[in-house]
């Protein structure tokens, strides 16, 4: 059973990481003010062919980064909801406890290492 102190430390870490990821996401995307969706910005470096190629490359990189950031934010949100429901640290596959070492290394983990290895 995870201690209340350990869970509170993970919650603090997750909340800080969430804020960092949100700031990083804001730096590469525009947010539609009427929705919760983000949309990677397309840079404007100019009209020359090499400038257009650079725009496309940066945009593609931003799209990939945007997806990675959204996925990470989603995983953190899930972990924070599990904390609120008092079921944090329980594997969502087998129902066993996730060991503290895994949660220290990856606080948003929702599966134990045995189940994680089966998934990969």
N, C-alpha and C positions, 0 to 999 in steps of 0.2 A: 504494500500500500504506500502510495506517495505521500510525503508529508505536506501539510498545508504550506509550509515555508518554501519547499521545493516547487510546488505548483505556483505560488505567488511569484517566485523568481522567474519561472518560465513565462508566466503571463506578462511580466514587465519586459522581458526580452522580446517576446512576440509583438507587444504593442510598439516598442521602439523600432523594431524591424519593419513593422507595417507602415509607420510614419516615414521611414527612410525610403521604402519602396514607392510609396505614394508620391513623395517629392521627386524621386527619380523618374517616375512615370509622367508627372506633370511637365518635366523638363523636355520630354521628347514628343508629347502629344498635345492635341487640343481636346478639351472636354466640351461636349455639347451641353450647354447650360440647361437645356430642358430634359436631359436624360443623364443616366449614370454611365453612359458609354464613352470611351475614349477613342480617338482616331489619330493615328500617327500623322504628323505634319509632313508635308512634302516641301523640302527646301527649295529656295529659288537662288541659284548661284549665277544665273545669267542665261543667255541664249545660244552660246557657242556649243558645239558638239561635245567637247570635253567637259564643259560645265553641266550639260544635260546628263551626261554619263555619271558624273559625280553626284548629281541630284538623285538619280535612280539608285545608285549604290547606297547612299546615306539613307534614303527612304526604306529600302529593303532591310537594311540593318536595324532601323528604328522599328519596323514592323515586327521583326523577330524579337527584338528586345521588349517591345510592348507585350507580345504574347507571353514571354518568359515572366515579366513582371506581373501581369494579370494572373498567371497560374500561381506564382508565389504568394500573391495577395489572397487568392482564393484559399490556398492551403493554410495560411495563417489565420484567416477568418474562421475556417473550420475548427482549428485548434482552439481558438478563443471561445467559440461556441461550446466546445466540449468542456472547457474549463468552467464556463457558466453553468453547464448542466451537471457538473460534478462527475463527469465520466472521462476526464482527461487521463491519458496514460493507459487506456484500455484498448487493445487491438480490435479494430473494427472487422477483422476477418475471423479470428478464432476466439475472441473474448478474453484472452489472457492479458497479463500485464506487460506493458512495454517497459523494458529495463531503463533505469535512470541514465545509464551511459548513452543510450540511443537518444533519449530526450534532451540530454545535455548537449549533444552534438547536433541534433536536429529537432528543436522543440516543436515543430509542426508535424512530427511523425504521428501517423494514425494506425500504423501496423507495427507489430513486433518484427524482429529481424528474421525469424523463421518464415513468417508469412511474406515478408518483403522479398526474400530469396525465391519463394515460389512464384511470385508475380513477375519478377525479372527474368 
